[in-house]
Amino acid sequence: MRKIKVSIILLALTCFFSIQWPALASPDRIEVSSHNAVSEFPDGIRFSIEANSVDIIDEIALRMRIGEQKSGVYEYFDIEPGQKVVSELFWKTNTSSKYIPPGTILEYSFEVTDLAGNKKETELFDLVLYDSRFQWEEIEEAGVNVAYHGPVESRAVEILNAILKTMDFMEPVLGQTERKPIRVTMYNNVNEMLGGLPPKSSTHRRELITEGVAFSKIGTLLVLGGGRSSEGTASHEITHILVERAAGSVYSNIPSWLNEGLAEFGNPFSSFSYEVAVDFAVHSGRFLPLTSMPAMPGDPEDVIMYYGLSRSLIEYMVIELGPTKMVYLMSRLKAGEVIDDAILSAYGISKIELENDWRRYIGAPLYEPPAEIDSLPTPVPRSSVKVFSLTPQAGSTSVESLTGNSSDGVGNSKESETNPQEVDAQLDAEGQVSPDSRSCGGVTQSVPDGSALLLAGFVFFVALKRPFLRASSKFRNTSRE
């Protein structure tokens, strides 16, 4: 009889799990019938999906990774739960916080969940975020894509060749990096390009960046193809992407002088005479403390000088000290070392010593960092707090009558030299005392004014409360313990 009961229980459990298990975890019960993603840049991206399930679908989410960024975004669709759901999600790109540069490759997928706990994750899909204002064509070589529109293919080829030349030139300097795709969008004029830049951007106003801007952490470049120095701009900006790939880390920052210096060192099409800028800096006494500057200067003349000095320092580091050390410097930054430690690891000297060695090489004055102030400033003495008193006594501050009378014995006072009418008018205007407290006549009995009495009463009240406050404080401390 006991064996029969056990068999019945096992049979019931088997039937229960055979019926319930598919319902608990079966992504096949959900079907994504259709999906789509359309670029509507500069406004945004429109995602659409249609999904079906045996159970009620209560959640649909979008997963998206932007370019080469490590982290992604996770956004929910606004849906009406049901067994069949059709929904759209519009991801805005026309705000500073959600801006994505045109030409960027997006990886995205959908995640559908129903009330039974079933979850369906689709495969990854790709979308190139083209600027929807134009019809684009592309040329590609060695992982570099240049998108252009209109009859300017020859110009696009020149941009592509300049980028490939720079990549080959900088490889021994930065080290071999993974050849990930690089997306380039070439605009034909300034008005076109302004529509592709971040909204309300205030960071792209200098000459080198007006004609091109690199989004290094994404792997995307915008360039003005109609500019006189478009090849140099493309070369400069593409180096920023290469430097980010060689040395970028979440634990440390690439200093501006190193980043800009490498970008100009790798630019064979430079339109500026940086030698003149360096010579001017050496002989004018305006030599910038390059490696100690936290960012690029704001003065236009200093910006040109900054680029020239940065390029000169990189030339010294690569040509005189050897590219192998620069490659190692990049690897230390990639590993998360700050620039001071990375220079010490790669060159065996401090950052200031490196700058001064370069200054000697070009005949510039040596840099002397400002002396650190170890001593603390002299503290300002505070006035001692004394008890107010109506009568003069040691260790107290005497409170005198506002009418200017001084004490001359018990119950007597000297006649005030101040006109009583003037005093009354002044006191009434200031609202400090009432008219009844003023002195009348020539010689009068001294009467304490109202403010003095109030102040004395307050001091007396605090003195009475002090033992109570101490006892209360002890009680609170005991309660905490």
URKALIN-V520577 format. One record per backbone hydrogen bond with DSSP energy under -1.0 kcal/mol. CO is the residue of the C=O (numbers start at 1). NH is the residue of the N-H. If there is no record, write none. Layout:
BEGIN
co:CO nh:NH
co:CO nh:NH
END
This chain:
BEGIN
co:1 nh:5
co:2 nh:6
co:3 nh:7
co:4 nh:8
co:5 nh:9
co:6 nh:10
co:7 nh:11
co:8 nh:12
co:9 nh:13
co:10 nh:14
co:11 nh:15
co:12 nh:16
co:13 nh:17
co:14 nh:18
co:15 nh:19
co:16 nh:20
co:17 nh:21
co:20 nh:24
co:21 nh:25
co:26 nh:29
co:27 nh:30
co:29 nh:54
co:31 nh:52
co:34 nh:50
co:36 nh:48
co:38 nh:46
co:40 nh:43
co:41 nh:132
co:43 nh:93
co:44 nh:40
co:45 nh:91
co:46 nh:38
co:47 nh:89
co:48 nh:36
co:49 nh:87
co:50 nh:33
co:50 nh:34
co:51 nh:85
co:52 nh:31
co:56 nh:115
co:57 nh:82
co:59 nh:113
co:60 nh:77
co:61 nh:111
co:62 nh:75
co:63 nh:109
co:64 nh:73
co:65 nh:107
co:66 nh:69
co:73 nh:64
co:75 nh:62
co:82 nh:57
co:83 nh:53
co:85 nh:51
co:87 nh:49
co:89 nh:47
co:91 nh:45
co:101 nh:104
co:104 nh:129
co:105 nh:67
co:106 nh:127
co:107 nh:65
co:108 nh:125
co:109 nh:63
co:110 nh:122
co:111 nh:61
co:112 nh:120
co:113 nh:58
co:113 nh:59
co:114 nh:117
co:118 nh:114
co:120 nh:112
co:125 nh:108
co:127 nh:106
co:128 nh:130
co:129 nh:103
co:131 nh:134
co:137 nh:148
co:139 nh:146
co:141 nh:144
co:143 nh:182
co:144 nh:141
co:145 nh:184
co:146 nh:139
co:147 nh:186
co:148 nh:137
co:150 nh:152
co:152 nh:156
co:153 nh:157
co:154 nh:158
co:155 nh:159
co:156 nh:160
co:157 nh:161
co:158 nh:162
co:159 nh:163
co:160 nh:164
co:161 nh:165
co:162 nh:166
co:163 nh:167
co:164 nh:168
co:165 nh:169
co:166 nh:170
co:170 nh:174
co:171 nh:175
co:178 nh:180
co:182 nh:145
co:183 nh:221
co:184 nh:147
co:185 nh:223
co:187 nh:225
co:189 nh:193
co:190 nh:194
co:191 nh:195
co:193 nh:196
co:198 nh:201
co:206 nh:210
co:207 nh:211
co:211 nh:224
co:213 nh:222
co:215 nh:218
co:215 nh:219
co:215 nh:220
co:219 nh:183
co:220 nh:215
co:221 nh:185
co:222 nh:213
co:223 nh:187
co:224 nh:227
co:227 nh:230
co:229 nh:233
co:230 nh:234
co:231 nh:235
co:232 nh:236
co:233 nh:237
co:234 nh:238
co:235 nh:239
co:237 nh:241
co:238 nh:242
co:239 nh:243
co:240 nh:244
co:241 nh:245
co:242 nh:246
co:243 nh:247
co:244 nh:248
co:255 nh:259
co:256 nh:260
co:257 nh:261
co:258 nh:262
co:259 nh:263
co:260 nh:264
co:261 nh:265
co:262 nh:266
co:264 nh:267
co:272 nh:274
co:273 nh:277
co:274 nh:278
co:275 nh:279
co:276 nh:280
co:277 nh:281
co:278 nh:282
co:279 nh:283
co:280 nh:284
co:288 nh:290
co:289 nh:292
co:290 nh:293
co:299 nh:303
co:300 nh:304
co:301 nh:305
co:302 nh:306
co:303 nh:307
co:304 nh:308
co:305 nh:309
co:306 nh:310
co:307 nh:311
co:308 nh:312
co:309 nh:313
co:310 nh:314
co:311 nh:315
co:312 nh:316
co:313 nh:317
co:314 nh:318
co:315 nh:319
co:316 nh:320
co:316 nh:321
co:323 nh:327
co:324 nh:328
co:325 nh:329
co:326 nh:330
co:327 nh:331
co:328 nh:332
co:329 nh:333
co:330 nh:334
co:331 nh:335
co:332 nh:337
co:333 nh:336
co:338 nh:342
co:339 nh:343
co:340 nh:344
co:341 nh:345
co:342 nh:346
co:343 nh:347
co:344 nh:348
co:350 nh:354
co:351 nh:355
co:352 nh:356
co:353 nh:357
co:354 nh:358
co:355 nh:359
co:356 nh:360
co:357 nh:361
co:358 nh:362
co:359 nh:364
co:387 nh:397
co:389 nh:399
co:393 nh:396
co:397 nh:389
co:401 nh:404
co:406 nh:414
co:409 nh:412
co:412 nh:408
co:419 nh:423
co:420 nh:424
co:421 nh:425
co:422 nh:426
co:423 nh:427
co:424 nh:428
co:425 nh:429
co:426 nh:430
co:427 nh:431
co:427 nh:432
co:434 nh:437
co:435 nh:438
co:449 nh:453
co:450 nh:454
co:451 nh:455
co:452 nh:456
co:453 nh:457
co:454 nh:458
co:455 nh:459
co:456 nh:460
co:457 nh:461
co:458 nh:462
co:459 nh:463
co:460 nh:464
co:461 nh:465
co:462 nh:466
co:465 nh:469
co:466 nh:470
co:467 nh:471
co:468 nh:472
co:469 nh:473
co:470 nh:474
co:471 nh:475
co:472 nh:476
co:473 nh:477
co:474 nh:478
co:475 nh:479
co:476 nh:480
co:477 nh:481
END
